Amino acid sequence: MSTINATTVQATNVQDTAGANSSTTAQLLSGRAKAWVNFNGDAFTTRGSFNVSSVDDRGTGIYTINFDTDFSNANYSSVFGGGYITGATGDNTMVIVSAEAGYTPAADSIKISTHYVNGTESDFPWICASFFGDQ
């Protein structure tokens, strides 16, 4: 991995060394996701991630997402989603993913829970999270 130290960067397009995965300078400055993860809470497998070192299964519907690179503080933004792909029916199948109740996020990790609308914690096959902030 290379590091560029500069006071001014004037580029219209930034790419990886293979010439792919491009981002404009404006997109980079305004804040691309600094970490994200997509995992199966049922089988507990990770489908894909960026800047996430691990996801810990702490019980039914309770997880800790650990970051490779810590955020500069715990004031980053979190976006969660999840659910079933097939076979889910009825009013009680909406999945809610949220920071764990009573827990304050940390710069190096966040604890989340997944549960039905009625509050019952459950493992779900699709759990996704994205994080934005300074590192």
N, C-alpha and C positions, 0 to 999 in steps of 0.2 A: 504494500500500500504506500502511496506517495502522499506527502504533505506539501501544500503550497502555502507559503507565508507571503502575504502581500498587503499593501495598504489600499490598493485599488485593483479591482478585477473588472475588465471591460470585455465581456464575452457575450455573445448573443445566444450561444448554445453550449452546454457543458455535457460531455459524454464520458462513459467509462472507457477504459483502454481498448476495448474491442470496437469502439465507435457506436455503441448502442446505449440504451437507457438514458436518453437525453432529457435535460431539463434546462429551461431558460434561466438566466441569472435572476430575473424577477421572481420566478417560481421558487428558486432556492432561497432568496432573501425573505420572501413572505412566509416561508415555512412549510416545507414538505413534511410528511409524516416522519417523525424521528424514530418510530418503532411501530411495528404491527405484528399481529399473529392471527392465524386461522387454525383452530384445532378442533378435534372431536372429543367432546367431554364424555361420551359414552365409552368409546374404545380407548380413550386417552392417547391419541396420536396427533402429531402436529402435521398439518398439510403444508404449511409454509409460514415463514416469518422473516422479519428484518429487525436487527438489533434487539432480539429477545434471546437470552441465553437459555432459558428454560421456563416451563410452566409446571408448577407443583400442584398435584392433586391432593387437597387437604380434607377430602370427604365429599359426600354427595352434594354436588352443585357448588362447591367451594374450591377456589383455585388461587394461587399466587403467580403472577406474571413477573418474571425477573428480567431486567434489562442488561444488555451487554455493556452499554455506555450509560452511566447515570445521567439523569437530568440535573441541571444546575440547582434545582430546588424541587419541592413537591407541588409547585403551582402549574404543572403542565395540564393540558386539556386531554380528556379521554373520550373516545367514542366507542360504544359497544353495540353489538348486534348478535343475533343467533336465532336458532330455531330448528324445526324439523324440515326435512326435504320432502318426504312422502309419508303417507299413513297417518298424519296428525289430523284429527277432526274434533269439532266441538269448541265451546267457548273457553275451555280451560287449557288450550294448547299454546296460547301466546307466551313467548319466552321473554323474560325480562333479565337483562344482564346489567349489573350495576356494581359500583364499588361496594365492597362489603360494609354493611351497616355498622356504624360505630368505629370504623377504621379510617384513619387519615393516611392517604397515599404517601409513600416515601419516594425519595429521589431515585432509588435503585429498584423499586418494585411497587406493585399494586395488588391488593387482594380484591378479588371479585366473587360475586355469587350469581348463580343462574337459578331462576325459579319461575313457577307458573304465576299467573295473575293472582291466584288465591294465596300466594306467599310460600307454597310448598317448594323447597329446594329440590332440584333435580338435575341430573346430568343430561345434556342435550348433544345431538350429533354435530351441530354447527355452532361454534362460538368464535366470534371475531372481535378484535379490539385494535384500535389505532390510537397513537399518542402523538401530540404536537406540543412543542415547547423548546426552551433553550437547553443545550447540553454543554 
